[in-house]
């Protein structure tokens, strides 16, 4: 079903790597244009059973054909098993990925985070509630962009930007106005990256 797009993506991946031998593209120093090994269908099904989720078909297709992590937008793609954790680089708190995603539209609190009138305890309680995993339930983290993360909310790419007090919203970081599925999002990143490198050459 996704054969033609996956073939296109692989060709663009090869082209991108050839255009950037010095790894100057943002994030390339991190992912080194390397992909983690592809998943088998059995591995995907075992992951889904373990976490009581069903990965979107196009994301599964990518895992089966292109790779399970590595080269990708921002600092690169995370492996599915790393995306279950709430906080990047801290494997001690799980996100509630099997719970329903609570948002249909962009979500944030209308809070003045620079309000000096609140006591320290009040701020601590507010922050604790703001970062509660219930707000990002149903998201599988797939990419790190510094102070935030990109995640799959059944089939759509969303941004958890609470670290910048910007809430959770459909991803529009690459100039897209529509909500994107995984493959279109990834291919858009490839196209923009190739154009960026061609402009430098």
C-alpha positions as CSV (number, residue, x, y, z in Angstrom):
1,X,0.0,0.0,0.0
2,X,2.8,2.4,0.8
3,X,5.4,0.8,-1.5
4,X,5.8,3.8,-3.9
5,X,6.2,6.3,-1.1
6,X,8.6,4.1,0.8
7,X,10.8,3.7,-2.3
8,X,10.7,7.5,-2.8
9,X,11.7,8.0,0.8
10,X,14.6,5.6,0.5
11,X,15.9,7.4,-2.6
12,X,15.6,10.8,-0.9
13,X,17.4,9.4,2.2
14,X,20.3,8.3,0.0
15,X,20.4,11.6,-1.8
16,X,20.3,13.6,1.5
17,X,23.3,11.6,2.9
18,X,25.2,12.1,-0.3
19,X,24.6,15.9,-0.3
20,X,25.8,16.2,3.3
21,X,29.1,14.3,3.8
22,X,30.1,16.8,6.5
23,X,26.9,16.3,8.4
24,X,26.0,20.0,8.5
25,X,22.2,19.6,8.5
26,X,20.6,20.2,11.9
27,X,20.5,16.9,13.8
28,X,22.9,15.0,11.4
29,X,25.7,15.1,14.0
30,X,23.4,13.2,16.3
31,X,21.9,10.6,14.0
32,X,24.9,10.4,11.6
33,X,22.6,9.4,8.7
34,X,22.3,5.9,10.2
35,X,19.1,3.9,10.5
36,X,18.5,1.4,13.3
37,X,17.7,-2.1,11.9
38,X,14.2,-2.6,10.5
39,X,11.6,-4.4,12.6
40,X,10.0,-7.7,11.8
41,X,6.2,-7.9,11.8
42,X,6.4,-10.3,14.9
43,X,8.4,-7.6,16.8
44,X,5.8,-5.0,15.9
45,X,3.0,-7.2,17.0
46,X,4.8,-8.1,20.3
47,X,5.4,-4.4,21.0
48,X,1.7,-3.6,20.4
49,X,0.6,-6.5,22.6
50,X,2.9,-5.4,25.4
51,X,1.8,-1.8,25.5
52,X,-1.9,-2.5,24.4
53,X,-1.7,-0.2,21.4
54,X,-2.0,-0.4,17.6
55,X,0.6,1.5,15.6
56,X,-0.7,3.3,12.5
57,X,-0.2,1.3,9.3
58,X,2.1,3.8,7.6
59,X,4.4,4.0,10.7
60,X,4.5,0.2,10.7
61,X,5.4,0.2,7.0
62,X,8.3,2.5,7.7
63,X,9.5,0.3,10.6
64,X,9.3,-2.8,8.3
65,X,11.0,-1.3,5.3
66,X,13.2,1.8,6.2
67,X,14.3,1.4,9.8
68,X,13.2,1.5,13.5
69,X,14.9,4.8,14.4
70,X,17.8,7.1,13.5
71,X,17.9,9.5,10.5
72,X,15.0,11.9,10.7
73,X,13.6,15.3,11.6
74,X,15.3,17.4,14.4
75,X,17.6,15.1,16.4
76,X,16.4,12.0,14.6
77,X,13.8,9.3,15.1
78,X,13.6,7.4,18.3
79,X,12.9,3.7,18.4
80,X,9.4,2.8,19.4
81,X,10.6,1.2,22.6
82,X,12.3,4.5,23.6
83,X,9.2,6.5,22.8
84,X,7.1,5.0,25.5
85,X,8.8,7.0,28.2
86,X,7.4,10.4,29.4
87,X,10.8,12.2,29.6
88,X,13.6,11.8,27.1
89,X,16.7,10.1,28.5
90,X,14.9,9.1,31.7
91,X,13.6,5.5,31.5
92,X,11.7,5.6,34.8
93,X,8.3,7.1,34.0
94,X,6.1,5.7,31.3
95,X,3.7,7.8,29.3
96,X,0.1,6.5,29.2
97,X,0.4,5.4,25.6
98,X,-2.5,3.0,25.7
99,X,-4.9,5.6,27.1
100,X,-7.1,7.7,24.7
101,X,-5.5,10.9,23.4
102,X,-7.3,13.7,25.1
103,X,-7.1,16.4,22.4
104,X,-8.8,17.2,19.1
105,X,-7.4,20.7,18.8
106,X,-4.4,22.5,20.1
107,X,-4.3,22.5,23.9
108,X,-2.6,24.8,26.4
109,X,-3.3,26.6,29.7
110,X,-3.9,30.3,29.8
111,X,-1.4,30.9,32.6
112,X,1.0,33.8,33.0
113,X,4.1,31.7,33.9
114,X,5.9,35.0,34.9
115,X,3.3,36.1,37.5
116,X,5.2,37.1,40.6
117,X,2.2,37.1,42.8
118,X,2.1,33.3,43.2
119,X,3.9,31.5,46.0
120,X,6.5,28.9,45.2
121,X,4.2,26.1,46.4
122,X,1.4,27.3,44.1
123,X,3.8,27.3,41.2
124,X,5.0,23.8,42.0
125,X,1.4,22.5,42.1
126,X,0.6,24.2,38.8
127,X,3.7,22.8,37.1
128,X,3.0,19.3,38.5
129,X,-0.5,19.4,37.0
130,X,0.6,21.0,33.7
131,X,3.2,18.2,33.1
132,X,0.8,15.4,34.2
133,X,1.1,12.4,31.8
134,X,-2.7,12.5,31.3
135,X,-2.3,15.5,28.9
136,X,0.0,13.5,26.6
137,X,-1.8,10.1,27.0
138,X,-2.0,8.2,23.8
139,X,1.2,9.8,22.3
140,X,4.2,7.7,21.3
141,X,7.2,9.9,21.2
142,X,9.1,9.6,17.9
143,X,11.4,12.6,17.7
144,X,13.2,15.1,20.0
145,X,13.5,18.7,18.9
146,X,15.4,20.1,21.9
147,X,12.9,21.4,24.4
148,X,10.0,19.4,23.1
149,X,9.0,16.2,21.4
150,X,7.0,15.0,18.4
151,X,4.6,12.2,18.8
152,X,2.1,10.1,17.0
153,X,-1.5,10.6,18.0
154,X,-3.2,7.9,16.1
155,X,-1.7,8.6,12.8
156,X,-1.1,12.3,13.1
157,X,2.1,14.0,14.2
158,X,1.6,16.2,17.3
159,X,4.1,18.3,19.3
160,X,4.3,18.2,23.0
161,X,5.8,21.7,23.6
162,X,5.0,22.0,27.3
163,X,8.7,22.5,28.1
164,X,8.3,25.9,26.4
165,X,4.9,26.5,28.0
166,X,3.3,26.1,24.5
167,X,1.1,23.1,25.3
168,X,0.3,20.3,22.9
169,X,-0.7,20.9,19.3
170,X,-0.7,19.4,15.7
171,X,2.8,19.7,14.2
172,X,3.3,22.6,11.8
173,X,7.0,23.1,12.3
174,X,7.9,22.4,8.7
175,X,5.5,24.9,7.2
176,X,2.7,22.4,6.7
177,X,-0.8,23.8,7.3
178,X,-2.5,20.4,7.2
179,X,-2.2,17.7,9.8
180,X,0.3,15.1,8.6
181,X,0.6,11.4,8.9
182,X,4.0,9.9,9.6
183,X,5.1,9.2,6.0
184,X,4.1,12.6,4.7
185,X,5.7,14.3,7.6
186,X,8.9,12.4,7.1
187,X,9.0,13.0,3.4
188,X,8.3,16.7,3.9
189,X,11.4,16.8,6.1
190,X,13.5,15.0,3.5
191,X,12.3,17.5,0.8
192,X,13.0,20.5,2.9
193,X,16.4,19.2,4.0
194,X,17.4,18.4,0.4
195,X,16.4,21.9,-0.8
196,X,18.2,23.5,2.1
197,X,21.4,21.7,1.2
198,X,21.0,22.4,-2.5
199,X,20.8,26.1,-1.7
200,X,24.1,26.0,0.1
201,X,25.9,24.2,-2.7
